[in-house]
Amino acid sequence: MNVDPHTVIDAGVDGNEARFMNHSCEPNCESLIENQRVYIDAIFACHCGFQHCRGSMLWPAPRAPQQST
């Protein structure tokens, strides 16, 4: 994302949820740049049609540690 002529943001490098923007056949976000700050409104839902689709592009929640009995 180009913020200004001298600043580019690459969410693939130490990125956060912004790395999911536009990872679909249809754009899934809008961005707004104000005072060199980027605001992103993104949708994480996935409707790819794959048989085992989880319905989300987010990483699965971490599993709780299993307790031995």
PyMOL CGO cylinders between C-alpha atoms (Angstrom):
from pymol import cmd
from pymol.cgo import CYLINDER

trace = [
    CYLINDER, 0.00, 0.00, 0.00, 1.42, 3.35, -1.00, 0.3, 1, 1, 1, 1, 1, 1,
    CYLINDER, 1.42, 3.35, -1.00, 0.91, 5.90, 1.76, 0.3, 1, 1, 1, 1, 1, 1,
    CYLINDER, 0.91, 5.90, 1.76, 2.80, 8.71, 0.05, 0.3, 1, 1, 1, 1, 1, 1,
    CYLINDER, 2.80, 8.71, 0.05, 5.60, 9.00, -2.55, 0.3, 1, 1, 1, 1, 1, 1,
    CYLINDER, 5.60, 9.00, -2.55, 8.18, 7.92, 0.06, 0.3, 1, 1, 1, 1, 1, 1,
    CYLINDER, 8.18, 7.92, 0.06, 6.27, 5.38, 2.18, 0.3, 1, 1, 1, 1, 1, 1,
    CYLINDER, 6.27, 5.38, 2.18, 5.06, 1.89, 1.27, 0.3, 1, 1, 1, 1, 1, 1,
    CYLINDER, 5.06, 1.89, 1.27, 3.48, -0.59, 3.69, 0.3, 1, 1, 1, 1, 1, 1,
    CYLINDER, 3.48, -0.59, 3.69, 4.02, -4.31, 3.04, 0.3, 1, 1, 1, 1, 1, 1,
    CYLINDER, 4.02, -4.31, 3.04, 1.68, -6.31, 5.30, 0.3, 1, 1, 1, 1, 1, 1,
    CYLINDER, 1.68, -6.31, 5.30, 3.53, -9.52, 4.40, 0.3, 1, 1, 1, 1, 1, 1,
    CYLINDER, 3.53, -9.52, 4.40, 6.47, -8.33, 6.53, 0.3, 1, 1, 1, 1, 1, 1,
    CYLINDER, 6.47, -8.33, 6.53, 5.59, -8.46, 10.25, 0.3, 1, 1, 1, 1, 1, 1,
    CYLINDER, 5.59, -8.46, 10.25, 2.01, -7.74, 9.21, 0.3, 1, 1, 1, 1, 1, 1,
    CYLINDER, 2.01, -7.74, 9.21, -1.23, -8.14, 11.08, 0.3, 1, 1, 1, 1, 1, 1,
    CYLINDER, -1.23, -8.14, 11.08, -4.77, -8.79, 9.85, 0.3, 1, 1, 1, 1, 1, 1,
    CYLINDER, -4.77, -8.79, 9.85, -4.10, -6.38, 7.00, 0.3, 1, 1, 1, 1, 1, 1,
    CYLINDER, -4.10, -6.38, 7.00, -2.33, -9.21, 5.19, 0.3, 1, 1, 1, 1, 1, 1,
    CYLINDER, -2.33, -9.21, 5.19, -5.76, -10.67, 4.39, 0.3, 1, 1, 1, 1, 1, 1,
    CYLINDER, -5.76, -10.67, 4.39, -7.00, -7.71, 2.42, 0.3, 1, 1, 1, 1, 1, 1,
    CYLINDER, -7.00, -7.71, 2.42, -8.16, -8.54, -1.07, 0.3, 1, 1, 1, 1, 1, 1,
    CYLINDER, -8.16, -8.54, -1.07, -7.36, -12.26, -0.76, 0.3, 1, 1, 1, 1, 1, 1,
    CYLINDER, -7.36, -12.26, -0.76, -10.47, -13.22, -2.68, 0.3, 1, 1, 1, 1, 1, 1,
    CYLINDER, -10.47, -13.22, -2.68, -11.81, -13.14, -6.22, 0.3, 1, 1, 1, 1, 1, 1,
    CYLINDER, -11.81, -13.14, -6.22, -13.75, -10.02, -5.24, 0.3, 1, 1, 1, 1, 1, 1,
    CYLINDER, -13.75, -10.02, -5.24, -12.08, -7.21, -3.29, 0.3, 1, 1, 1, 1, 1, 1,
    CYLINDER, -12.08, -7.21, -3.29, -12.87, -7.61, 0.40, 0.3, 1, 1, 1, 1, 1, 1,
    CYLINDER, -12.87, -7.61, 0.40, -11.75, -4.32, 1.89, 0.3, 1, 1, 1, 1, 1, 1,
    CYLINDER, -11.75, -4.32, 1.89, -11.59, -0.59, 1.61, 0.3, 1, 1, 1, 1, 1, 1,
    CYLINDER, -11.59, -0.59, 1.61, -8.73, 1.59, 2.77, 0.3, 1, 1, 1, 1, 1, 1,
    CYLINDER, -8.73, 1.59, 2.77, -8.58, 5.19, 3.87, 0.3, 1, 1, 1, 1, 1, 1,
    CYLINDER, -8.58, 5.19, 3.87, -5.36, 7.15, 4.36, 0.3, 1, 1, 1, 1, 1, 1,
    CYLINDER, -5.36, 7.15, 4.36, -5.46, 10.10, 6.74, 0.3, 1, 1, 1, 1, 1, 1,
    CYLINDER, -5.46, 10.10, 6.74, -2.36, 11.96, 7.94, 0.3, 1, 1, 1, 1, 1, 1,
    CYLINDER, -2.36, 11.96, 7.94, -0.10, 9.10, 6.79, 0.3, 1, 1, 1, 1, 1, 1,
    CYLINDER, -0.10, 9.10, 6.79, -2.15, 6.53, 8.75, 0.3, 1, 1, 1, 1, 1, 1,
    CYLINDER, -2.15, 6.53, 8.75, -3.91, 3.72, 6.92, 0.3, 1, 1, 1, 1, 1, 1,
    CYLINDER, -3.91, 3.72, 6.92, -7.28, 2.49, 8.13, 0.3, 1, 1, 1, 1, 1, 1,
    CYLINDER, -7.28, 2.49, 8.13, -8.64, -0.76, 6.69, 0.3, 1, 1, 1, 1, 1, 1,
    CYLINDER, -8.64, -0.76, 6.69, -12.14, -2.15, 6.86, 0.3, 1, 1, 1, 1, 1, 1,
    CYLINDER, -12.14, -2.15, 6.86, -11.81, -5.80, 5.80, 0.3, 1, 1, 1, 1, 1, 1,
    CYLINDER, -11.81, -5.80, 5.80, -14.01, -8.89, 5.64, 0.3, 1, 1, 1, 1, 1, 1,
    CYLINDER, -14.01, -8.89, 5.64, -12.41, -12.16, 6.75, 0.3, 1, 1, 1, 1, 1, 1,
    CYLINDER, -12.41, -12.16, 6.75, -15.17, -14.48, 5.55, 0.3, 1, 1, 1, 1, 1, 1,
    CYLINDER, -15.17, -14.48, 5.55, -14.25, -17.04, 2.89, 0.3, 1, 1, 1, 1, 1, 1,
    CYLINDER, -14.25, -17.04, 2.89, -16.78, -18.50, 0.49, 0.3, 1, 1, 1, 1, 1, 1,
    CYLINDER, -16.78, -18.50, 0.49, -14.36, -20.29, -1.84, 0.3, 1, 1, 1, 1, 1, 1,
    CYLINDER, -14.36, -20.29, -1.84, -16.52, -23.40, -2.22, 0.3, 1, 1, 1, 1, 1, 1,
    CYLINDER, -16.52, -23.40, -2.22, -13.71, -25.82, -1.25, 0.3, 1, 1, 1, 1, 1, 1,
    CYLINDER, -13.71, -25.82, -1.25, -15.14, -28.94, 0.41, 0.3, 1, 1, 1, 1, 1, 1,
    CYLINDER, -15.14, -28.94, 0.41, -13.14, -28.36, 3.62, 0.3, 1, 1, 1, 1, 1, 1,
    CYLINDER, -13.14, -28.36, 3.62, -13.40, -24.54, 3.69, 0.3, 1, 1, 1, 1, 1, 1,
    CYLINDER, -13.40, -24.54, 3.69, -13.32, -23.22, 7.28, 0.3, 1, 1, 1, 1, 1, 1,
    CYLINDER, -13.32, -23.22, 7.28, -15.34, -20.16, 6.30, 0.3, 1, 1, 1, 1, 1, 1,
    CYLINDER, -15.34, -20.16, 6.30, -12.60, -17.81, 7.47, 0.3, 1, 1, 1, 1, 1, 1,
    CYLINDER, -12.60, -17.81, 7.47, -9.21, -16.63, 6.23, 0.3, 1, 1, 1, 1, 1, 1,
    CYLINDER, -9.21, -16.63, 6.23, -8.02, -16.12, 9.83, 0.3, 1, 1, 1, 1, 1, 1,
    CYLINDER, -8.02, -16.12, 9.83, -5.67, -18.59, 11.47, 0.3, 1, 1, 1, 1, 1, 1,
    CYLINDER, -5.67, -18.59, 11.47, -7.49, -21.14, 13.63, 0.3, 1, 1, 1, 1, 1, 1,
    CYLINDER, -7.49, -21.14, 13.63, -7.69, -20.31, 17.33, 0.3, 1, 1, 1, 1, 1, 1,
    CYLINDER, -7.69, -20.31, 17.33, -4.91, -21.96, 19.37, 0.3, 1, 1, 1, 1, 1, 1,
    CYLINDER, -4.91, -21.96, 19.37, -5.94, -25.20, 21.02, 0.3, 1, 1, 1, 1, 1, 1,
    CYLINDER, -5.94, -25.20, 21.02, -6.04, -25.38, 24.80, 0.3, 1, 1, 1, 1, 1, 1,
    CYLINDER, -6.04, -25.38, 24.80, -3.33, -27.66, 26.25, 0.3, 1, 1, 1, 1, 1, 1,
    CYLINDER, -3.33, -27.66, 26.25, -4.58, -31.15, 26.98, 0.3, 1, 1, 1, 1, 1, 1,
    CYLINDER, -4.58, -31.15, 26.98, -4.37, -32.23, 30.58, 0.3, 1, 1, 1, 1, 1, 1,
    CYLINDER, -4.37, -32.23, 30.58, -3.14, -35.72, 31.35, 0.3, 1, 1, 1, 1, 1, 1,
    CYLINDER, -3.14, -35.72, 31.35, -5.23, -37.89, 33.63, 0.3, 1, 1, 1, 1, 1, 1,
]
cmd.load_cgo(trace, "trace")
